[in-house]
Structures are given as C-alpha cells and as structure tokens.
Amino acid sequence: MKQFFSPSSLAVFGVSSAPKNLAKSIVRNCLDMGFKGKIYPVGKNRGTIFDQEIITDPTTLPSDIDLAVILVPSHLVAKTMEICGRKGIRHVIVSTGGFSEFKDEDNQAENDLLKMAKKYQIQFIGPNCIGTINTNSGLCTPFNPLNTNSFKKGKVSIIAQSGGVANQTATYFSEEHIGFSKIISAGNKLDVDELDLIEYLMEDKDTEQIHLYLESIENGKGIINLAKKSPKPIVLFKSNVSRTAAEVAKSHTAALANNDRVVEGALKQAGIIRVRSIHEMTVCAKALRLPPLRGNRLVAISLSGGFSVILGDACESFGFVCPKLPSELIRKVESYRRGGVIRMSNPMDFGDVHSVDVLLETVKQCLALDYIDGIALSFIYSPEMVRMIDVEFSRPGMLLKSIRTISHEEGKPIGLSFFTERVNIEQLKADNSYPVFNDTLESIQALSLLRDYTARKKQGSQQL
Amino acid sequence: MKLIDDAIRQGQTTLSEYESKQVLASYRIPVTVEELVDNAQDLIKVAAKIGYPIVMKGCSADISHKTEKGLIRVDVRNEEEATSAFKEITAAMDGADKSVLVQQMVKGQRELVVGLTRDPQFGPCVMFGLGGIFTEVLKDITFRVAPLEKRDALEMMQEIKANKILEAVRGMESVDKDMLAEILITVGQIGMENEAIKEIDINPLIINGNKPIAVDALVVLEA
C-alpha cells in the first residue's frame, strides 16, 4: 500500500501537450507539491510537458516503477493495465470514469480491468477517482489543477468516495489550519476499498485521525469490526441518507429500518464519530486534539452577559450541565471585579473583571475541581480591547499557549471560541497552538463530540 | 426450530401471533399466558383457567393487523361477554381456520416496541422504541447491530426521546432494565441463530409493574 502514497517513481498514462489535457495536471500537481520521485509522462503523441519528453513507446519505460496513474478512455484502461503489468508495475490508480457508476449493466470494461489486474497481481485504486494526495511525499494525483501551495501538513488522513469532496477537504482542512497527511479518493472501489485504506491508515505513523466521507457502506460488518479495534479515532460523514424504507416490508420494524437509522446505531456500537458536513469534520478534528472529556460537567466562562446566556443554552442543548461552583472561588473572583455589578455563577460572566491573569487563574482553579470535566471559554479578543486589559497579551499566541498549558496540566479540555472580528479569529486559528472554534455554539458541539467519543473508548477499554 | 420449519413447509410467510410468541418463549422472552381455542366450550374452560378479565384475538398466520379488522376484544369480564365476543370474532374472520387466542390481560400503561430486521449491509439489527399506536406516529426508535452487548442495550433505552418513561414516573415503578436489556440481546440472538426469520415485531411490549411482557408479536419468515 505504501506505493500509493510514497512511490519512488511514478508513470502517468494519458498525457499530451494539448492545453486541456487532464493527465498533464497530475504531473503539474506533483511537481508543484515538491514530489521528489521520478515522473514518467506517457502518451499517444510526441510532445514536451514541463521540460519532459512524453514517452510514446511504453516498452521503453524502466522496469522498477512503483506506481502508475491511468487516465485514458475507459475502453483502453484494461490494455494500459496490461502494459503496466508487463513492466512490473504492481500499484495503479485508475482515474478514468465511465464504469459501473455510469452504466449499471454488465460492464465489459470493468470485467476486463479486473481480469488484467488479477493476471498481473496489480493492486489498484478506482476506477473513477482522483487517487491520492500526500503532504509528506508531495504525491498529488488529482487530474484537476490544484493550488497545492495552500495545502498544510497535518496528522489527519481522509478517505473520500468522491473526488470532489476529496479535493474540497484538502482545501477546507488546510484553511482551518488542521492540515492533512493523506487524502484518498477511492472511487468505485473495485479493488482497494475503504477497509483496506482504513487498515493501512491505522498503522500509518503520520496519521492520528482517520476521517471518511462515504455515500454507501458495502461491508458494514467489516467497518464495525475494524473500527472497534482502531486505536485512532475514526470520523465519518455519511451522506445519501434519504429514506429508503422498503414499502413492501411486512413488519413495522423493517418499515422503520431505513438505512440511516441502522447506520446511526451501528456507528455508535463501533465507536465511530458521526458528523454531518465537511465543516463538522473539521470541528471534530479540532476537538480530537483536546485532552479527553470524561463527563458532562462544564464551567462556562464568557466576557459578556449575552454570551454567558448563549453558552448556557448551548451547554444544555448538547446535554451538558454547569454545576454550582465553590463559594470561596466565587468570592475570590468577585473580589477582582471593577464595578462589582455582576454576580458570579456558572455560567460565569467575566465582563466586570478586566484581567487576563485573573481569568487564567480562574480557568485553572475551575478545571482542577474534581467534579468539573471541562471548560467552555468564549472570550473576547481584539488588539484594542487587549490593550485595555493586559498589554502582554496583545499577541494571540501568548493567550493560546497559556490556555494550552493549563489544559494539558489538568488533562481536561477547554472549548475555546472568541467573539471578535473575523480577521482576529483567523489570526488566532493560524497560530494553531490550541484549537480555536469559529463560534460559541461550535465550541460546545465540539466538546459534545469529544465527550461521546471519550465515553465510548472508555467503555471499550474496560471490556477488554 | 421445528415450528418455523413446519410453517415454511406449509407455505406460511408469517407466523401467527400464537406461534410467534412460542418462538419468543422458547428463548425465555416473557410472553402473555395464552391458549388457542376453536369452540365455545374450550373457551369457557381456558378463560376460567387464565382468569377474567381476558383478551380475545382472532388468530391465524395470515392476519397481522388485527386491530384494523375488528378481531380484538379487550377487558372481557365474564362468560357471557366471552361467548358473544367469540361469535363476533369468528364471524368476522374469513378462511377455514377460525381459532381464537385467549390471553391474560396485561395491565400497564407503558407500551414499548422491540423488533428485528435484516439490513443488507449490517445483517440482523435490533430495534427498540416507543410502542403501541405511537410507534409509527412518533418513530421514537433506535437500532443496533446484532450481536448486542449489554451496554448497547442500555444505550438504546437511553437514546429514545421518551427515555424517562422507563424511570419511576407518575406513581409507576422504574422498569427492570436488566430484564429489558436481556430481551433486546435475545432478539438479536434469535436473528443470528435463525436464518429463516426475516423480521420480528414485538408490539406492544407492556411494562407490567416493572417487568416487560410481550403482549403481541409477529414473526416474518424468509419467503
């Protein structure tokens, strides 16, 4: 499997120097991303791309190529696969579409492809996919031109059934400063399927979280069994959830068992975290970077009465409680008030305490309480405001690093969000020393994902 | 299971309520005390043995929605009522087999549903939720893939919106959750062990005191 991600050499079939040739973009994307391996562009017609001669006679290819990407018309794919086989290439990405996803009936091209792969013992991803992106090796096989400069390295790997979603996650995870390690578009999964890929990523040292986008689950039992033993969190965005209850079902149970309800239950059993959008994938990825959340008791702290109320509502709607805090702690915080006009409780409104030191000390003491599992902190941040409160925190990184220290010392999470201008939030997110959520509600949603995952994992390990 | 094999041999696609409950009972799922009768004399004897008030239901394999067809009488209190109910039910039944199921009337305000279905991807799956007439209206239900562990069963109880009705509410006792969990696990086990069973509905599963009892059941067979 390693050859699909870090090949030492790559052959790309279907290249031409025509302006709109798609296979050419594969070469360009790899070069842009700094792929260090040797690239062999193969095509029908002579020409030059990116200072390289197009190879028109594939028999002249060397015999030690690790990986081939095939993007030729579907009726020529099997033949191209044979060329690969003869050249000793054992790993292929078939990008070409027009197989079973396009026409249902017995698909000759698909059968031929499988036969050839079997004959030469070739492992292949696809067809109908864009292959893999690896931020570590620089391999980038999508055939659409990508702005690879925007891609950020990270520890999340993503398997997507759809090429479009695969590309979008690359952008989205990078923009949210989570980054990614590997992205795989699995296409029709004729040979390599999501189970093979999950298994590989479970062992991959550059992957800490496995995210999936699937429109269908063909081997439900297989995914459950794999997920149950995965030491890494698995996050799934399952789309295509419309009702498919069998109308002919005789029992109520069968009629009510639309596939999505069953999927929901099955994922819980397996400890797979279910999300409902690409954005929520990123929220979950950030949440999983936090220390575990071992219960549902939070202290909610904000710098405004309004946001305290909003926080309180959000906590309740995600099943959290905000327990009463010790009166000594409350009295101590109250002693730092300027006007003495806001009563302290939980959720806590810090609007009357203009000191980051006191805030951090309070966060620390709250987090240390044995009946508190985590903190939701929805704070203000803007250079102007910060000047008024504490000069030394005018750089965003300083505040985040202090928060990180407290959180890691106590081994409990702080769901952090800021109400400020978007440009400031971006700055905080870019600093990336501790996860920052886009708004209050999102931070609580993130904590709820983390809580549910922690609970499942704990039960699982108790049973072993 | 012989009962199921026989039914398939006779071309049945479902088991009757009586047969369905025998399958459940063989797996130690608590079911109503009941007997089938096909004449008025037996009816009186059986009713006396079970004790009034009783429930009477027209029973054959091809009747699944008994309420809609007027084949159920509940709270039948004496011989006279039983005799006239027997006449009405058998008159309303078409087909040769005119058996009436006489069963204890289980008291309890809380009606739940437990079911089994086969998912093409996940295999046998167990359903749990709010039962009776609310099952279809509110769809307050949840699924797990068999085999179930106890924590799965307990989670299912927690997961339905109406989970509080399992607690001590309005003078009712808190439901015996261990027993309920056992039923959910067992229904999954029935699915795993009997390829011939396609679907099961236990609806309602009534909470009597704090104990669940299968009051009506339907087993659908693989055709």
Interface residues (C-beta under 8 A of the other chain):
Chain A: I217 E218 N219 G220 K221 I224 A249 K250 S251 H252 T253 A254 L256 A257 N259 R261 V262 V263 E264 G265 A266 K268 Q269 Q459 Q463
Chain B: T13 T14 S64 V113 G115 L116 T117 D119 Q121 F122 G123 C125 M127 T135 E136 K139 I141 T142 F143 R144 V145 E149 R151 D152 E155 M156 K198 E199 I200 D201 N203 L218 V220
